[in-house]
Amino acid sequence: MKKKEKDSKFGPTFPKKWANVLSNPDHEEWVEKAQQSSKADLEQMIVQSSELLADFKKDLETDPDIKDLKDQLKDASHIPREGIKINEAKAMYAVYLKKSM
């Protein structure tokens, strides 16, 4: 039943990933407004959302706390990432050799 509600609200071809985000009651008013908007209004909504998206992405990249956490994660995960890379390469080479026999 719930799937049919999403299909009727967002249409059958709108990606489920985005429909799930917009199904949140906090966004219900925006969805209704968008559905009733003219082409010019929709273009304005696209520009506004794109500007906000750029701002959020910039904040994510420039926030010093987030940058510090990313650096800590990079340092802490170095050994496992190298182990994964090396063993993937070994497995791929073994498969390559096996197929060439």
Protein Blocks (a to p, Z undefined) as FASTA:
>chain_A
ZZmmmmmmnopklcfklmmmmmpmklmmmmmmmmmpcfklmmmmmmmmmmmmmmmmmmmm
mmmklmmmmmmmmmmmmmmmmmmmmmmmmmmmmmmmmmmZZ
